[in-house]
Amino acid sequence: LAGWLWSRNARAAITTGEVNTVRVSIESKFPGLLEELPNPVRVFDTVKSGQIIARLDVDAADAELQRLQGELERLRAPLPAAERDTNPAVADRQARIAELRLRTDARDIKSPIDGTVMEIFERPGQSTDLGQPIMTIASDRGDYIIGYLREGQAVRPVPGMPVTVRTRGVGARSMRSYVESVAPQVEPLPERHLRKIA
């Protein structure tokens, strides 16, 4: 019996893996101060596509927009109708108004995907710059699982090989799947997995 158990276990490779999901870096289109949301988003919160996940303070841009619109009306009023849109001062104000409208329209930062908030880099009250990540959202669906095998395991995976995938934690489940592909090179195990299989 001991020999049979040894032989059965020697042919099974146990590995750790992770679902490979799309991760999206959420960035602001304009520099600004982040405002508090009525229902703030926290790490590990589930979000839906189109949900407001951050908001920029645009009060200064709103005030400047109103000031420029008043200026524009005063500039255009004495001009003949044919010159109202060709006057250089009018054109300058119109360009500045268009830029400020873009800022105010970008006030609400929305999630582009359904997923889970994985990291938050900037919080309400902090400034954000153009292109600076505010948070990372991981898609709630993954197309495949990446498994990491120890180098010395007797079983070598090949495409098409059947595998059993087991989830962890309370209510763990098992499901059958198969190896789709095998990387042609050895890769170091991501540090987040080292304690799990050591």
C-alpha positions in Angstrom: 0.0 0.0 0.0 2.8 2.5 0.9 4.5 1.7 -2.5 1.2 2.4 -4.4 0.6 5.7 -2.6 4.2 6.8 -3.3 3.9 5.9 -6.9 0.5 7.6 -7.3 1.8 10.9 -5.6 5.1 10.8 -7.5 3.2 11.2 -10.8 1.0 14.2 -9.6 2.4 17.7 -9.7 1.1 20.1 -7.2 1.5 23.8 -8.1 0.3 27.2 -7.2 -1.2 29.6 -9.7 -3.2 32.7 -10.2 -6.0 33.8 -12.5 -4.6 36.1 -15.1 -6.9 39.1 -15.3 -6.9 42.4 -17.1 -5.7 45.2 -14.8 -6.5 48.8 -15.6 -4.6 51.8 -14.2 -7.1 54.6 -13.5 -5.6 58.0 -14.2 -6.9 61.6 -14.3 -7.1 63.5 -17.6 -6.2 66.7 -15.8 -4.2 67.6 -12.7 -6.3 68.4 -9.6 -7.3 67.7 -6.1 -9.4 64.6 -5.4 -12.7 65.1 -3.6 -14.4 62.8 -1.1 -17.2 60.7 -2.7 -20.5 60.1 -0.9 -19.7 56.3 -1.1 -15.9 56.1 -1.1 -14.3 53.3 -3.0 -11.9 51.1 -0.9 -9.4 48.3 -1.7 -11.2 45.0 -2.6 -14.5 46.8 -3.4 -16.3 45.5 -6.4 -17.1 48.2 -9.0 -19.2 48.3 -12.2 -18.3 49.7 -15.5 -19.3 53.4 -15.6 -19.4 53.7 -11.8 -17.9 56.9 -10.4 -14.8 55.8 -8.5 -13.0 59.2 -8.0 -13.9 62.9 -8.4 -11.8 65.9 -9.1 -12.4 69.3 -7.4 -13.3 71.6 -10.3 -14.7 74.6 -8.3 -11.8 76.8 -9.5 -12.4 75.8 -13.1 -16.1 76.4 -12.7 -15.5 79.9 -11.4 -13.0 80.7 -14.2 -15.4 79.3 -16.8 -18.2 81.6 -15.5 -15.8 84.6 -15.5 -14.6 83.9 -19.1 -18.2 83.4 -20.3 -19.1 86.9 -18.9 -16.0 88.3 -20.6 -16.9 86.7 -23.9 -20.4 88.2 -23.8 -19.0 91.7 -23.1 -16.4 91.3 -25.9 -19.0 90.1 -28.5 -21.8 92.6 -27.7 -20.3 95.7 -29.4 -19.0 93.8 -32.4 -20.9 93.4 -35.7 -22.4 89.9 -36.2 -19.9 89.0 -38.9 -16.9 89.7 -36.6 -18.2 88.1 -33.4 -16.5 84.8 -34.0 -13.4 86.0 -36.0 -12.2 88.6 -33.5 -8.8 87.4 -32.0 -9.9 88.2 -28.4 -13.2 86.4 -28.8 -11.4 83.4 -30.4 -9.0 83.3 -27.4 -11.8 83.3 -24.9 -13.7 80.6 -26.8 -10.6 78.4 -26.8 -10.1 78.9 -23.1 -13.7 78.2 -22.4 -13.6 74.9 -24.4 -10.5 73.8 -22.4 -12.2 74.5 -19.1 -15.4 72.7 -20.2 -13.2 69.6 -20.9 -11.9 69.9 -17.3 -15.3 70.2 -15.7 -16.7 67.4 -17.9 -13.8 65.1 -16.7 -14.7 65.8 -13.0 -16.1 62.3 -12.4 -13.6 59.5 -13.0 -15.5 56.3 -13.9 -14.4 52.7 -13.9 -14.0 51.4 -17.5 -14.6 47.8 -16.5 -16.5 45.6 -14.0 -13.9 44.4 -11.5 -12.3 44.8 -8.1 -10.2 47.7 -6.7 -6.8 46.2 -6.1 -4.7 49.3 -5.1 -5.4 52.9 -4.3 -2.5 55.3 -4.8 -4.2 58.7 -4.3 -7.0 59.5 -1.8 -9.4 62.4 -1.3 -7.6 65.5 -0.3 -4.5 64.5 -2.3 -3.4 66.1 -5.6 -3.1 64.1 -8.8 -1.2 64.9 -11.9 -2.0 64.2 -15.5 -1.2 60.5 -16.2 -0.5 59.7 -12.5 -2.2 56.5 -11.4 -5.0 57.0 -8.9 -6.0 53.3 -8.5 -5.8 49.9 -10.2 -8.8 47.8 -11.0 -8.6 44.1 -11.9 -11.3 42.6 -14.1 -13.7 40.3 -12.4 -13.1 37.7 -15.1 -10.0 35.9 -16.1 -9.4 34.1 -19.3 -6.8 31.6 -18.0 -4.8 30.5 -15.0 -1.0 30.7 -14.8 0.5 27.8 -12.9 4.0 27.8 -11.5 5.7 24.4 -11.2 8.9 23.6 -9.3 11.8 22.9 -11.6 12.5 19.4 -10.3 9.0 18.0 -10.5 8.8 14.6 -12.2 5.7 15.6 -14.2 6.3 17.9 -17.2 3.2 19.6 -18.4 2.3 19.5 -22.1 -0.5 21.2 -24.0 -3.8 19.2 -23.7 -2.8 17.5 -20.4 -5.8 17.3 -18.0 -5.5 19.1 -14.7 -7.6 19.6 -11.6 -8.0 23.2 -10.4 -8.9 23.7 -6.7 -9.9 27.0 -5.2 -8.8 28.0 -1.7 -10.6 29.0 1.4 -14.1 28.3 2.7 -16.3 26.6 0.1 -13.3 25.5 -2.0 -14.3 23.9 -5.2 -12.5 21.6 -7.7 -12.9 21.7 -11.5 -11.4 19.9 -14.4 -9.5 21.8 -17.1 -6.5 21.3 -19.3 -3.0 22.8 -20.1 -3.4 25.2 -23.0 0.3 26.1 -23.4 3.6 25.8 -21.6 6.1 28.6 -21.5 9.4 27.9 -23.3 11.5 29.3 -20.5 12.0 29.1 -16.8 10.6 32.1 -14.9 11.2 33.1 -11.3 8.2 32.5 -9.1 6.5 35.8 -8.2 7.4 36.8 -4.6 3.7 36.8 -3.6 3.7 33.0 -4.1 6.9 32.1 -2.2 5.3 31.5 1.2 2.4 29.5 -0.3 4.5 26.7 -1.6 7.7 26.9 0.5 
